[in-house]
Amino acid sequence: MLYILELIGTMAFAISGVMASLGRRPDWIGAMIMAFVTAIGGGVIRDAIIGHGSVAFRDPNIFYVTFVSAIIAMSMSDKIERIGRTLAVADAVGLGLFNSAGLVMALSVTDSPIPYAFALVLGAVTGCGGGIVRDVLCARMPALLRPREVYISACLAGGIVGLICFTSGCQLETVGIVTAVVTLVIRLLAIRFNWRLPAVKHRK
């Protein structure tokens, strides 16, 4: 189940990568590259931090899902754009599912257990990584750095709920699903109702 959710997250981030690149009018190769760096960016960063060989380069299904999703997004970009806020929703789905994947992978390390606080951060890095790479390559301000944006805070909130489930004795699959759902719901609500975090007061 968790593997399927990660593939769905891969698909969502691949689509968001293509849609984000359209404003720069790329050719098919450029749009495809954007799909791949967005889809696997967070996972590669996660695996590098943990010290594992990157799963993205060893699992052919990740390649196939990313490639097919990118082709569909490029072929149907006009129809997808008409749905409204497609990029934001696809990014939210990828954010939730990859935050979940990062947290679960961190909690599943048994030979040298990762402290809960770092597991929380690892989940957030996995969730945000692909979007950050995508936005930087498109010369956009990453959502992570936008003033008062409910982005990484959604990851942290979802991760905290997931950790509460884990310490309560829930199975990792349940932890992953709960983390993904909470992160996704918070991010979508933030988009829908324009939620903003309190600003830090600063006197010059």
N, C-alpha and C positions, 0 to 999 in steps of 0.2 A: 504493500500500500504506500509506504513512504517513498519507495523508488518511483512509483507512478506519479506521485505528487511532485517529485523533483523533476521528472520529465515534463510535467505540465508547466512548472515554473520555467524550465528551459524554453519551452514553446512561447510562453508569455514574454519573456525577456528578448527572445529572438525577434518577435513581432515588434516590440517596443524599439529595438535597435534600428530596424528598417524604417519604422514610422518617424523616428527622431531624425534620421538621416535625410528624409525627403526634402527638408527645407534647404539643404545644401545641393540639391539636384545631382546626386551621385549617379554613376553608371551602375550596372548590375553587380559588378565585382565589388565596388565600394560599399554598396548596400549590404551585400553578403558578408563582407568583413565586419561591418557594424553589427550585423545579427550575431555573428560568432563571438566577437569580443564582449558583447553585452550578455549573451547567454552563458558563457563560461567564465567571465571575468571574476565574479565573486567566488566561484568554486575553486578556481586556480589560486586565488589569494588565500582562501581558507586552507587548502592543502599545503601550500607553502609554509604557512604559519605552523601548522601541526607537524610538518616534516614528512608528510606522506607524498608518494608519487601522485600526480594529478589524476583524479578519476576521469576527468573530461577527456583526456588523451588516451585512455585505455578502454573506454566504453563506447562501442560503435553506435549504440542507440542514441547517445547524446548528439553525435554528429548527424545522424539521420533526422532526428527531430528538429534540430536547428536548421539544417539545410532545407527540409520540406517546409517548415514554418516560414522561413525567409522567402522561399519561392512563392508561397501562397500570399504573403504580405505584399510582395512586389507586384504580383499579378492582380491583386484585388485592392490595391492601395486606395483608389478612389472610393470604393464602396466602404472600406474600413474607416476612412476619414469621416464619412457621412454619419457613422454611428454616434460620434460625439465623444470627446475626451478619451479617445481610444488609447492614446499613448499613456495617459495618466492611469487608466484602469489596468492596462496590460502591465505597466510598471508596478502597480499595487499588488497584482497577483504574483508577479515574480518576486517582489519584495517579501511577501508573506511566506511563500513556499521555500525560498532560499534561506530566509531567516530560520525557518523551521529545520531545514536540512543541516545548516551549520551548527545549530544548537544540539541537534540529535547526534551528529557525528562527534561533537566534543564530549557529550555525555557517554558515548559508547566506547571511548578510549579507556581501556582497563589496565594496560600494562603500566601506565604512568598517568593516573587520573588527573584531569584538568579541573582546577578549582571552579566552582560555580560562577564566580564573577567573570572569569576569563571565558567560560563557556558562553555566557551571555554576550560578551563582547564579540566572540567569534561568530555567533549567530548573526549579530548586527552587521559585522564586516562582510559576511557571506551575502546577506541580503542587499546591502548597499553597494558592494564592489562593482558589479556589472553596470549598474546605473551611473556610477561615478565615471567609469571609463567611457561609457557612451556619451555622457554630457560633455566631458572634456574634449573628446574627439569632434563633437559637433559645435564646439565653442559656446556651450551653454553653461550657465551657473549650475553646478550639481545641486540636486534637491537637498542633499545633506547640508549644504552651506547656505541655502536660501534663508533669509532672515525669518526666524520664528516658525519655520516649516515643521509640521508634524510628520517626520519621515523616520529618522533613526529612533526617535522617541517611540514610534509605533513598534519598531523592532524590539526595543528594550521592554516595552509593556508586554508584548506578546511573549518574549523570552522569560520574563518574570513569572507570568502565569504558567508557562510551561515548566519552569523549575519548581513551582509550587506543586504541580501535578506529579513531577518526578520524585520529589522528596516525600510525597504522600503515598508513594508506592505504585504509581501508574506505570504501565509498560511504555517503552520508548515510542511505539507506534501511536499510542494515545497522546503522549507528550507532543509528538510532531504535529499531529492533526490540530490539537488545541492551540499550539503556538502559531501555526499558519492561519487558523481562523481568526484568532484574536488580533494578530498583526494586520491581516487583510481588512477586517471590519473597521478597525481604528483608522487605518489609512483611507479607506473609502469614505468613511464619515467625515474625516478631515477635508477631503476633496469636495464632498457634497455641501458641507456647511461652512467651508472656509475657516476651519479651526486654525488658530495660531497660538503658539506658546508665548508666555509673557516675555517681554523684552528685558534685557539686562540694562539697568539704569547706569548711565555713565556720564560723569560731569567732566567737561573739558577744562 
